[in-house]
Amino acid sequence: MSESEKGKTRRYLVAAIPLVVVVGLFGVFGWQFVSGHDPSEIPSVLIGKPAPAINLPALEGSNRPALDDAAIEGKFTLVNVFASWCIPCRAEHPYLMELSKDPAINLVGINYKDKPANALKFLNELGNPYAAIGVDENGAEAIDWGVYGIPETFVVGADGTIIFKKIGPIDQTSYEKEILPVINRSIGPASKLMN
């Protein structure tokens, strides 16, 4: 092969590199699309592990107890992380009010990086669905739970094991498609309220 033929072959190979990269990217994106995997979903390393110990002070004026281990011990619990400044938290709140009517569900809240007065105003305005509320003003407790954005809700079994983590607001669709199947697998058909 002459030098000019070798140079021509190299140019073709270099020109083919972008094509190979594009075909590869289409393959990866196509697999993501077909697999049904949500790339925005970040799995929690806490799934299947005991819930972190919790000992947060009560939200003064909420007429709810502090959020500590006793508030969730031995109960099927949804631990909802919220704040008054969080717009998606406001959007999910009416649904949390409905969930709080279900006696099979112990709904508790972690008030995250919020001023207690603002949190209290938020709950007084929209209603208080929580059986217990813990104030986590500096976000230290949320770190133990692996919270990186709110709202987030953890499903904790009666044995204290975290069995599911929902990132983003809960609504009827996400409850029925994501959380209710976990509840049904864990404690049987528990909630007729939201079906």
C-alpha positions in Angstrom: 0.0 0.0 0.0 1.5 3.3 -1.0 1.8 6.3 1.3 -1.1 8.1 -0.4 -3.3 5.1 0.0 -2.3 4.9 3.7 -3.1 8.6 4.2 -6.5 8.2 2.5 -7.3 5.2 4.7 -6.4 7.1 7.8 -8.6 10.0 6.7 -11.6 7.6 6.2 -11.0 6.1 9.7 -10.8 9.5 11.3 -14.0 10.6 9.5 -15.8 7.4 10.6 -15.1 8.1 14.3 -18.0 10.6 14.8 -20.3 8.2 13.0 -19.3 5.4 15.3 -19.9 7.6 18.4 -23.3 8.7 17.2 -24.4 5.1 16.5 -23.2 4.2 20.0 -25.1 7.0 21.6 -28.3 6.0 19.7 -27.8 2.5 21.0 -27.5 3.6 24.6 -30.4 6.0 24.4 -32.5 3.4 22.6 -31.8 0.9 25.3 -32.8 3.4 28.0 -36.0 4.2 26.2 -37.0 0.5 25.6 -36.0 -0.7 29.0 -38.4 1.6 30.8 -35.6 2.7 33.2 -36.0 6.2 34.5 -32.6 7.8 34.2 -33.6 10.6 36.7 -34.2 7.9 39.4 -31.4 7.6 41.8 -31.7 4.4 43.9 -31.2 4.7 47.6 -28.5 2.7 49.3 -30.8 2.5 52.3 -33.4 0.3 50.7 -33.5 -3.0 52.6 -31.5 -1.5 55.6 -32.7 -0.3 59.0 -33.9 3.3 59.0 -31.4 5.6 60.6 -31.9 6.5 64.2 -34.0 9.7 64.4 -34.3 12.2 67.2 -35.6 15.6 66.1 -37.3 18.2 68.2 -41.0 18.9 67.7 -42.3 21.8 65.6 -43.4 24.2 68.3 -47.1 25.1 68.0 -48.0 22.1 65.7 -49.6 20.1 68.5 -47.6 17.1 67.3 -44.9 15.2 69.1 -41.3 15.2 68.2 -40.0 12.8 65.6 -38.0 10.1 67.2 -37.5 6.4 66.9 -40.6 5.7 69.1 -42.8 7.6 66.5 -42.1 5.0 63.9 -41.2 1.9 65.9 -43.4 -1.1 65.1 -45.5 0.9 62.6 -45.7 0.9 58.9 -44.6 4.5 58.3 -44.3 7.0 55.5 -41.5 9.5 56.4 -42.1 12.6 54.3 -39.4 15.3 54.0 -40.9 18.7 53.3 -40.4 22.5 53.7 -42.6 25.6 53.4 -40.3 27.0 50.7 -40.7 23.9 48.5 -43.2 24.4 45.7 -43.6 20.6 44.9 -44.2 20.1 48.7 -47.2 22.4 48.4 -48.5 20.5 45.4 -48.3 17.1 47.2 -49.8 18.4 50.4 -53.5 17.8 49.6 -52.7 14.2 48.8 -50.8 13.8 52.1 -53.9 15.1 53.9 -55.9 12.3 52.3 -53.3 9.7 53.1 -53.3 10.8 56.7 -56.9 9.5 57.0 -55.8 5.9 56.3 -55.4 4.3 59.8 -53.0 1.7 58.3 -50.5 4.4 57.4 -48.4 6.3 60.0 -47.4 9.5 58.2 -44.6 11.5 59.9 -42.7 14.6 58.6 -39.2 15.9 58.7 -39.2 19.6 58.2 -36.1 20.3 56.2 -33.9 23.4 56.3 -36.9 25.6 57.2 -37.7 28.3 59.7 -40.1 26.8 62.3 -42.4 29.8 62.0 -42.7 29.3 58.2 -43.3 25.6 58.6 -46.0 26.3 61.1 -47.7 28.8 58.9 -47.5 26.3 56.0 -49.2 23.6 58.0 -51.8 26.0 59.5 -52.7 27.1 56.0 -52.9 23.7 54.3 -53.6 21.4 57.2 -51.3 19.1 59.2 -51.3 15.5 58.0 -48.4 14.3 60.2 -48.7 12.2 63.3 -45.2 13.5 64.4 -43.0 16.3 63.0 -39.3 16.7 63.5 -37.5 19.9 62.8 -34.2 19.5 60.9 -33.1 23.2 60.5 -29.5 22.5 59.4 -30.3 19.3 57.3 -28.0 17.0 59.3 -30.7 14.4 59.9 -31.7 14.4 56.2 -28.1 13.5 55.3 -28.4 10.3 57.3 -31.5 9.5 55.3 -29.8 10.2 52.0 -32.0 13.2 51.2 -30.7 15.3 48.3 -33.8 17.2 47.2 -37.4 17.5 48.5 -40.0 16.4 48.7 -38.8 12.8 49.4 -40.8 10.1 51.1 -39.5 6.9 52.6 -41.6 3.8 53.2 -40.5 2.2 56.4 -41.8 -1.3 57.3 -43.0 -2.1 60.9 -39.7 -3.8 61.4 -37.9 -0.5 60.8 -36.5 -1.4 57.4 -36.6 1.1 54.6 -38.4 -0.6 51.8 -38.9 2.2 49.3 -37.9 5.8 48.5 -40.1 8.2 46.5 -38.3 11.2 45.1 -40.6 14.1 44.2 -44.2 14.9 45.1 -46.8 12.2 45.7 -50.0 12.3 43.9 -52.7 9.7 43.2 -50.9 8.2 40.2 -47.5 7.9 41.9 -49.1 6.5 45.0 -51.1 3.9 43.1 -48.2 2.9 40.7 -45.2 3.2 43.0 -46.1 3.3 46.7 -49.3 1.2 47.0 -47.7 -1.9 45.4 -44.9 -1.7 48.0 -47.5 -1.4 50.8 -49.5 -4.4 49.4 -46.3 -6.5 49.1 -45.3 -5.5 52.7 -48.4 -5.6 54.7 -51.2 -6.8 52.4 -53.9 -4.7 50.8 -53.7 -2.0 53.5 -55.3 1.1 51.9 -58.7 1.1 50.4 -58.9 4.9 50.7 -56.7 5.7 47.7 -57.7 2.8 45.4 
